[in-house]
């Protein structure tokens, strides 16, 4: 795990370490066994196959899964991989294949895929200035750098994944750079032209450090996402960005026991326009929350994490099924302290789907989840598994 990422996770979890340990002692004996079945589809070895798959995977119509690792591969700079339905892994691309790693280095974010099978993503480092790139990878394995960040107003360190609109434009964020060095929202056209749509400035009416969230786009072209800091309390915001670049804060997280802090992950949106997500910290136990914000801006806390019984630090947002049930993961917590996968039923009932043990199932969940048409759930762990460098897994309910 790289130093910058360690620092980012540490600022969320360090203040809760003592409480987490106490929760483990108190609740370990009462932890219920999940009724669902988890299967590790692939375990990374940290060698040529890659290692540390931080982001969520994506799935094609045939059931193949695609993702990235930010470690190992031929140059130990990360890979793009494919895992088949039968669990066979294929490395589609090794980063640092070009001199000076101008093709990118350490991909940390999930991929997006177009109808032709091309994959699009970002890398944290590499490129002409070694501060990240936006790339395209064809089904034949040819990589093209669509934009190489320069370290100025165009942004620095694109940690988050991309959103692709119907016209083929790509939207994303960088954690730093811009006019105040607090991150930007950018657009990459089909021809590779980058436009900065917003430079974050912090303060009560803006956000800062939009580090790990992509976007939801509505029919009018407005973008919705979160920034991990900024807002009235400096604890993060849910925001809307118009096509003309006007940013509106929809909710400022206030921290303490009644709200969350440090929102991460792409917001999920239901048919009524309500938005859902998670925060890495704060809430009643300081272990994070799952929140809902209505169209009129009213926030409701749907779940406060308590540590050993349900998990700690949900860092990847949540997803919704067609019935309005919520699914998500926690980075740590659970009976073994290695993270959990959970469901919040539309009636509010919380169910622990899997409590990760750190064994063959893996440990530490940083990326989000996806669902297939049968309701099976897919995700990744960044460590553990038989190879020790993370897993791609599936839960069957």
N, C-alpha and C positions, 0 to 999 in steps of 0.2 A: 504494500500500500504506500502511495507516495506521500511525501511530507505535507503538501498542501491539503490533501484529502484528510489525512490524519488530524490536522489542525481543525478542519471544518467539523468533523464528527466529534472531536473532543470538546468543542465549545458547547455542544448540545448535551453530551452525556456526562461530562466530568462532575457537574454539580449534583448529579443524581446517584453517583456511585454508592455512597453510604446507605441511602434509602433503598437502593436496589438490593444490596446485600441483606438488609434487614427483612425486606419482602421475601427474599428467597428462603430465609430461615423460617419465617412464619408460615409461608404458603406452600412450600414444597410438598408436604405430606398430603395436602388436599387437592393437588393438581389432578383434574380428571383426565382420563385417557381419551384421546380423540377417536371418533368412530370412523373417520375417513382413512383412505389408504393412500400413502405417498410412495411414489416410485422415483428413484433417482435415474433419470434417463441417460445422463452422462456425467462422469466425474473427471475433472481436468487434472492433469499431472504436473502442470507448470513447466512443461518442456515444449516440444514442437506444436502441441495441440492448443497451447495458450494456458492462461491461468488468471484467476480473480475476475470472474464475469460479474461486474458491478451492475449493469443495467438489466432491465427486463428484456425478454426475447419477443420477437414478433413471429407470426405464424402464417404460412401460405395456405392456399386452398387444399393442397395435398397433405397438409399436416406437418410439413417440415418447419423447424424452428431456426431462427437466425438471430445472432447477437454478436457482441464484441467482448473481448477481454482486454484489460489494460496492462497485462503482464505476459511474459514468455512469448512463444513463437520463435521464428527463425532468428530474429534480431533482438529478442526480449523487449520488444516495444509494443506488443499487443497484436491481436488478430481479429479478423472478421470470420465467424464460423457458421456452419450449418449443422444441425442435428436432425437426422431423419426420424421418422416414426418408430423405427426399430432401434434407435439409440446410436446409430453410427455418426461419428463426428467427422466433418470435412473442413479443413481450413481453406477459406475462400481467398484470403489475402493476409499477407504478413506486412506489417508496417515497418518503416525504416528500410524499405527495399531500394530506396533511392539515396544517392549521396547526400549526407547532411540531414537525412530524415525529412526532406522537403515534401514527401508524400503524407506526412503526419506521424504522430507518435503518441501512444497511450490513449486509445479510444475508451472513453468512460461512459458514453451515452448510448441509449437505444437507437436502433435503426428505423428508417421508414422505407417503404417499398412501393414502387409504382407498378402499373399494370404490365409493363414489359419485363418485370423482375429485377430492375435496377435498384440497388440499395443506396441510401443516402445517410450520412452521419457526420459526426464531428470528432476531432481528437483534441485532447487537452494541450498537447505540446506538438513540436515539429512544425513544418512549414518554413517559409522563407525567413521568418523572424523567431522561430521556435516558441510561438505562443498560440499555436493551434490552427486548424484548418477545417473547412467544410469540404467533404469529399463525396464522390459518386463512384460506385463499384458496379460494373456490368455483370450479367450472369456468367460471362466468360472470364471474369477475374481481372478485368482492366480497370485500374483506379485512375480517376481524374480529380485533381484538386480544383474545386470550384471557387474557393476563396482562401487565401492565406492571410491571416490577420497580421497587422503591422505593428500593433502596440500603441496606436494613437486613438483617434476618435472612433475608429471602426470596431474597437473592442479588444479584449485580452482574455484568453482562457475560456473557450466555449465548452463548459462542462455538460450542458443540457442537450437533450435530443432536439430534433427538428420537427416542425409541422409542415406538411406539404399541402398546398391548396389545389383546387381542381385545374388551375391553369399551369401547375408545375412549379410555382414559386415556393421557395423554402423560407421558413421563419424560425428564428432561434434567439438565444441570449448568450451573452458572455458574462462571466462573473465580475470581471474588472474592465477597465478601459472606459472610453467615453469622456465627456467633458469634465466629470467629477471623479473619474476612476472608480465608479461604483457600479459599473456594468451598463450594458446596452441591450435593446431589442433590435435585431437586424433582419433584413430581407435579402435573399439572394434570388435574382431573376433566373429564368431558364438559360440566359446567356452568361450567367456568372457575375453579373453586376451586383455589388453589395450596396444597400442603402440602410443607413441607421435611422430607424423609426422613432427611437426614444433613447436618450441618455439619462440614466437614473441619477438623481441628485440627493436622495435621502430626504429627511425632514418629514413633517406631518402629512404632507400632501403628495408624497412620492414614496417609492421603495428604494432598496439598495441590495446588491448582491443576489441577483436572480439566478442562483447557482445550479439548480438541478430540476427545473420544471420546464416542460414544453407548453403548448397552448391548446385551448379550445377556441375554435372560430365559429361565430354565428353566421346566419344567412346574409347579414349586412357587412361582413368582413371585419367585425370587431374581434379583437383577440383578448382572451381571458387567461390569467395565470397568477402566480404568486411570486413575491420576492421575500427572501428569508429575513431581511431586516428592513428598517425604515417604518414610516407611519407615525401616528401620534405618540406611541410609546417606544418606538424604535425596535419593536419585536416582530416586524414583518407585516405584509399586506397582501390582500387579494385585490387585484386591479383589473381594469378594463382599458384597452388601448384601441382608440378608433382608427380607421384607415388613414385619417389625416394626422395621426400622431398625438392626439389628445389623450392623456392618461387620467383616469378617474379611479380613486381609491374606493373600492366597494366595502372593504372592511379592514380596519386596523386592529391587529391582534394586541391585546393588552397585558398578556402574561398573567402572573399570579395564579390563584387556584380556580378562578372562574373562567379563564380563557386559556388558549394555548399560546405558544411562542415558537418562532422559527418554522414557518410553514414551508413544506417541501412537497414536490411532486406536482404533476399536472392535474388541475381540477377536473373532477367528473361532473357532468351536467345531466339532469334528468329532463323529461319531456316538458316539464313546467318551468324550466329555466333555473331551478335551484342548483346550487353548486356545492360540491362535497370535497373534503380533503383531510389531511392530517397535519399535525405539527410535531416537531421533534422533541419539544419540551413543554413545561408548565402544565397546567391542569391541577387537579386535586392532589396528585401524588408527585407532580413535577416530572412525569414520565411521558407526557404528550397526550393529545386528544384526537378524536375524529370529530370534525365539525361540518355543519351545514349552514350555508348562507342563502337566504331566499332572494327572490328577484328584487325585493324592496330593501335589501341590505340587512335584514334581521338575522343574527347568528344564533344557532342552537348547537350546544355541545351534545353529540350523540353518544360519546363514550369517553371516559377518563381511564387511561391505562394505569394499572397498579403495580406492574412489575412481574412477579413470579407467576401469578395466576393467569395473566393474559398477554404480557409482553411489555416492551418499553421502547420508546423512540421510533414511531412510525415515520420513516424518512422517504417514502416513495409515493405518497398520495394513496388514493383508493380508486376502485372501478365499480361500476354498477352492472347488474344483469338486467334483462328485459322486464323483470318483475319489480325492480327497485331495491333489490338486496345489495348490500355493500360488501366488497371484499378488499382486504388489504394485508399488509405484513408489517412486522416490527423488526428493527435491526437487531435488537438484543432483548433481554428479558425472557420470560417463560421459565419453566422449572430448572432448565440447565443453563439459562442465561444466554442462549445462542439465537434467540429470535423465534417468532411465531408467524403463522398464517391464520387469519380470522375471517369470520363473516358476521355482519350485523344485519339481521333480518329487518325487513321493512317495518315490522312491528316493534323494533327496538331491541330484540333479543340478541345478545352477543354469544357467538359460538366459536370456540377454539378449534380450528380445522387441523392444525398440526403444531406440535411443540418440538422444535428442532433440538436434536440431542448432541450435535457436533460430530456424529459418527458418519455412517454412509449417507445419511440424508443431507449433511452439510451444516454450516453455521454462518451466521451473520447475513441477514437479508437487507440489501440496500436498494435493489431494483424493485420495480412494481410487478404486478401480476397481470395475466391475460386469461381470458376464458375462451373455450371453443364452443361450438354449437350444441354440444351435449352437456355443457356445464362443468367440464373438467378444467382444472386450474393449473396454470404453468407459471414457473418462476425460476429464480436463480439464487444461489448462495455464493458469497465471495470466498469462503474458505471451506474446509472440511471435504467430505466425500472420500472415496477410496484412494484418490490421488492426492488429497490434501489441499487442492487449489480451487475448490468450489465445485458446484453441481448445477446442472439443469434438471429440474424436477417437475413431476406432475402429480396432482391430487385428484383422485376419483372419489366423489361423494357417494 
